[in-house]
Every structure is written in C-alpha cells, then in structure tokens.
Amino acid sequence: MSKTPRRLWCIVFAVLLAAPLTGCSNNGGGTGGAGGGTGVAARKQFLSMGTAPVGGAFQVVGQAIAEVLNNHVGTINWKLQSKGTKGSQQNIRQLQQGELQLALSNAAITYFAVRGEASWDKKYDMQAIVTLAPNVAMFITKSDSGINTMADLSRKTVTVGPAGAGFDMFVKPLVEEHGVAWDSLNLRNATQSGAVDMLADGSANAAFLGGAVPTASITQATSTFDVHFVPLDESSRQSLIEKYPFFHEATIPAGTYKGLDQDFQGLNVGSMHLITSADQDEELIYEVTKAIWENRAEIAAKHPAGKAINEKNAARYTGTDFHTGAKRFYQEIGIWPEAEESIVLESAE
C-alpha cells in the first residue's frame, strides 16, 4: 500500500474521532446556558418589575432602579423593564402568577397579602428584597372644619386614596385604634392632588395624605388654605407600632409645612419595598440585591428614595420575610439584623 492512502486513512480517522468531541462541547455549552456555567452569563434574561400609575413615587423609583440595574448586570445578563401598573395589589397578584419577577409594594399591603388577611382572598407567597423609603402619612383638614382629633372623623367625609390602591389596609387599623368605627366614615376615593381639591371646595372634610417628607400634596394644601394637622393619640400610636411591624415612629419637624408650628409625632404607615415571589431563583435575587446595594448612590442620584438603601434600613423587617437570596447577601456584608431573625420566624408560624 502506498503512503498516500495510508495518510488519507489517518486523516479520516482523526476527523471521525474529533467530531463527537466537538458535538459534546457544543451540547455542553447549551446545558450550561440552561442550568449553570458560562451560558447563564451569556444568555440575556428578561425581567419585568411592576410599579404603579404615573404620578406617584413608585413609578419614578421603579424606573430609577431599572435604569441602574440595566447599567450593572453583574454575573447575570439581565434586561429589566419597569412596567406601570395599578399599584401594590396588582403587583402582588402578577408576581404570584409569574407575570412579574420583581415589584414595588407598600409594606402594609404585602403584610396582609402574605397572611391572606384584610381584603385578600388567600395567602400570597411574597418575600422582600430591600426596604426602601418610608411612607409618612397623616389626616389633614381645613382649620375651620371642626375636626380637631381623630375621634372627630366619625360620620365625616374622608378621602383615603385612589380606588383599588389598598390604602384601607393601613388606614383602617389607624382609625380603629383611635376608637373610630371604619363604617362610620363616609369614604371617598381620590388621588392626593384630587383630595386637596375636595378639601378646598368642601366636598371632603378630611384627607389622608402622605409619602416622602415633605409631601407635595400637603404642601399644596397649606399653600391653598389654612390646614389643621390631626394629631395622633400617643397611646394609640404606640399600640399600633407594637401590633403591626409595618408601622414605625416618624416625626415631622416643625416648619416642614406652613402652619406646622410643632414637631408632629406621626407614623410611617408602610414603607415602600421591593418584593418578589418566594419561589424566585435564589442566585438571581442575590445578584439583584447585590447590584442595588453596590450602586445605591446612583439610584439615590435619580430619586431621593435611594437614600433609604442604607445599613439601618435596607434589611429592616416590615412584616414580610426576606428572600433567601437577599438575606444571604445582607449576611455577607454584615447588615443582617440577627436580633430580628426570631421575629421573622415567629411571624411565619
């Protein structure tokens, strides 16, 4: 046999040996993309985050978080879209259905959702990622309304937020703790600016307003008419804080609003927080939490709520257990509040 055919057979044999090896390499890359390895980082993962209607803080904060996360993808090549929704209640339902992966919510509304209480039809498996800005709210009236105390709200026309927003979940306990029956109020729904207009024209006697301090709607009211800030009974305020982990003390300094001549001893009635479903991938939530924490200054530059992403507040318990991915990251950087761990466990029983 000549040398040429022998050499040809050697080449063919080598190609046949190499072919399955190449095939294994390609298949292995595909498997890594589905369940781990370098394929995860290479493949783009699309995420949706629910916020709220345009005009409120949720929509702006959500957009800020989305922009920053898209600029800092970390080890997971995600693309995050911030989506306007009807707010906390819709966000929680869509997380449960898998239509959203992340969402903003009011801590009080999430608190009742995970327990299947208040107006919720069942328990929703939600968990927290990061606690954000406080929601400091109060009742205000015209100074000549005749409403001086919380008890005076009975049988009055009161605005308590937009229809379907779930504000009743924190306003109702607040009112009832002061001895006022919820069904004794003539309730009206309105946006915050709409509530101020209703106070101005006399179609409402009192309005529950708030958010970040200072709140634009309260500033609007004080520039339109003389305002009375309805004080909270101190024993009722402390009782609410003891009963519900989403209520926290909040003092509004004198001078914050026109006519507020003394410090107002108020309440954070439910912080804004970023949540997800309990079955969401641990590594994804770990990376999201890490990216938010490491780029919190960039978020704060886009919206003041980003300042709440700090050592004292980010991992603060508000009645909803933290996702294991978020908890792992907070433990690694040393800000997980170990003293609150027993509270979390007890609340889950």
N, C-alpha and C positions, 0 to 999 in steps of 0.2 A: 504494500500500500504506500502511495506517495505521501510526502509530508503535508501537502496542501489539504487533502481531505481530512487527515488526522487533525490538523489545526482547525479546520472548519467545524468538526465534531466537538472539539473542545470549547469553541466559542458558543455553539448552540447549547451545549450542556451548562455552561456558565450562565447563559441568559435564562434557561429554564429554572435554575436554582435561585436566581435573583428575583424572578417575577413574583413568587409567593411572598418573599420577604418584603418587597415593595408594597404588595397588597396589604400585608399585615400592618405596615407602617401607616398607610392611608386610613385603614379601618380604625387603628388605634387612635389616630387624631380625631376621628369622628366620635368615638366613645368618650374621649377626654372632653370634647365640646359639650356632650350631654350630661356628663356626671362629674367632671373634675379635670384637673390638669390645665395645660395652656389653652385648650379650646374654650374654656369658660371666659377667659380674659379677651380672647379674640372675637367671640360672638357677641353682638350687641344685644343687650337685654332691655326691652321697653317696659317702662314703669309709668303708672298713672297715679297722680295724687289729687284727691278731692279737696276743694277749699270751700267756697261759699259764693253767694252772689256778689257782683261788682258793687263797690261802695263801702264794704266792710273791711276790717283788718285782715281777716282770713285770706281773702283773695290776694292782697298785696304781699303778705308774709309768705304765702304759698309760692307765689311767683319768685320771690327773692330766694327761697330755699331751692327751688327747682333750678334757677339760673346758676347758683353756686355749685350745686351737686353736678350739674352738667359740665361745669368747668373743672371738676375734680373727681374723676371717675374711679380712682383708686385701682384695685385689682379686678373689679367687675366693670365691664364696659357697658354701663347703663346709659339709657336716654330717658330722662324723666320729663313727663308732661304734666303741668299744673292745670287742672280742669275745674272750671266754675261749676258749682252745684248749688243745691238749696241749703246746704249747711250741714251741721253735725249729724242730724238724724239720717239724712240721705247718705252721707259718707259712711256711716256705720253699717247701714244695710248693704251698700255696694261693696264694702270690704268683705262682709260675710259671704256675699255672692261671688267673690273673686273678680268683680268688675274694676276694683281699685286695688292697688298694692299698698298705698300709703294714704293718709288723710289727716286733716286738721279737725279737731273737735274741741268742744268745751268739756272740761274735766267732769263737771256735774252731770252732763248728759251721758257721757261714757260710763260714769259710775253706775247710773241706774240701768244702762243698757246691759252691762256685764252681769247684772243681778236679775234682769228681767222684771224690774220694778217700775213704778210710776206708770207711764203710758206705753211701755214696751210690751210686746206680745210674747216674748221669750227671752232667754239669755243669749247674748251675742258674745262670741269669743274674741274680744278685743284686748290688745295689750299696748302699753305705752312704749314710745321710743325716746322722746325728750319732752320735758315740761318747759313750756315757753312763757309768754308774758301773762301777768295776772289780769283778771277782768274785774276791775273795781267799780261797783255799781251802787246806786242809791235811788231813793224816791225823791223827786223834787216836785214842788207845787209853786203856784203864784203866792207871793207873801200875804195876799188878802183872801186866800182860798178858804180859810177857816180850818185847814188841816195843819195841825201842829205836831202831832205824834203819829206813830204807826197805827194806834187804835182808831184814829180819826179816819183812816182809809175805808173803814166799813161803810158799805152802801154808797160808795163814791165811784165815779167813772175813772178807771185807771188803765193806762196803756202799759202792756207788758211785752213789747217786741213784735216782730213780724209773725204772721200766721205760720204755724208749722215749724218754727225755729226751735221749739223746745225750751223756751225761756221759763216756762212754768215749772220745770224740774228743779230750778234753784230759787225762783221767786216764791213758789208755793210754800216750801219749808220756812223761808224767811218770814213770810206773812203769818203763817200759822203759829210759829214760835212766839210771835207777839200777841197771840190770843185773838187774831182776826180770822174768821172763817173764810176759806177761799171762795166759797159760793156766795159770800156776802158782797163781793166786789163785782161791779159792773165792768167786766173786762173788755178792752178794745185792743185790737192788734194794729201796730203801726211801726214803720221804720223809726229810727231815732230822730231824724230831722222832721219826719211827719208827726211824731209825738210832740215835739216842741211847737209845731204849728197848731196842734189840737189844744195845747195848753194856752197858747196865745189867743185863740178865738173862742175859748171857753167850752169846747166840745169834749174836753177831758179835764178832770180835777187834779190828777197827779200822773206822773210818768216815771217809769223805772228806766234809768239811763246809766250807761257806763261803758267801760272798756279800759284802754290805757289812760293814764292820767298825765295831762288833762284830757278830758273827753270833749271832742269838738261840739257835740250836741248840747252839752251842759254849758259850754262857753257861749254857744249860740243863744241859749235860753237866757243867760244872765245879761247878754247884751240887748235882749228884746224886752224883758220885763224884770221886775224885782222878784227874786227867787227865794223860796224857803227850802232849806235842805233838811228833810225829815230825819230827825236823829233816831238811831237805834238804841233800844234799851240795852244797857251793858250786860245785864244777866242773860238776856235772850241772845245777845251776840256771842257770849262765851259758851252758852249751851249749844248753839249751832256749830261752833268750832269743835266741840267735844263729840258731837253726834256724827258729823259728816267730815270726812277727810279732805273734801274739796273746798270747804270753807276755811279761809285763813284771815287773820287780822290784817287790816290795811288802814293806815292813817293818811288822810288827805290834808296836807299842810294848809294852814290859814293863808289866805291870799291867792290860793291856786285859782279860785274863781271869784269874780266880782260878787261881793256880798257874803263871802265865806270868811268871817272875821275870827273864827277859832278853828283849831285843828278838828277835823271831822273823823271820829272813830268809826270807820266803816268796815267793809268786808271785801275780800277777794271772793267772788261768788262762783268761781270756777275758772282756773287758768286755761288758756289755750294750750293744747298739747298735740304733738304729732303721734299718731297711733297706726297700728297695723293689725292684721288678723293673727291670732295665736299660732296658726299653722304656717305662717310665712317662714321662708328659709332662714335659718339662723345666721349663716355666713353673710347673706345679703343684708340683713338688718344690722349685723355687726359693722359691715363696711359703710352703710348709710350713716349709722351713729358716729363712726369714726370721722367720716368726711364732714359731717355737720359740726362736730366738735372742733376739728382742726382748722376749719375755715369759718368759725363763728364771727370773727371780726369782719369778714367780708359780707356775711349775712346782715350783721348789725349796721354796716355802712349803707345797706339798701333799705333797711327798715329798723326802727328802734327796738322792735320786739326781739331782735337778735341779741340784744344786751342781756336778755334773760338766760341765754345759754352760758351759764357760768357754774363755778364749783358748788355753789349753795343751792342752785335752782334746777339745773338740768335733770338730775336724777331724783328730784323731790317727788315723794309719793302723794298722789291725789285721790286714791281710791281704786286705781286700776293697776294691776300687776305689770311690771316691765317685761318686755320680750327678752328671752334668754340671750339673744344677740346683743341687745343694748346693755343688759346687765353685765355681760362678760366684758364689754369694753369699759364700762364705768368702774368695774372692779380692777381692771388692768391699770387704769390711770389714777386709781386711789380716791375716787369721789363717791363711790357707792356708799350710801348711808346704812351701814351694817346694823345700827340700832333700830332701824325701821323694818328690818327684814322680818322680825316676828310679827309686826303689824300686818305686813303683806300676807304672810302665811295664814294668820288668823282670819283675815278678811276673805280668804279663798275657801275656807272650810264651810 
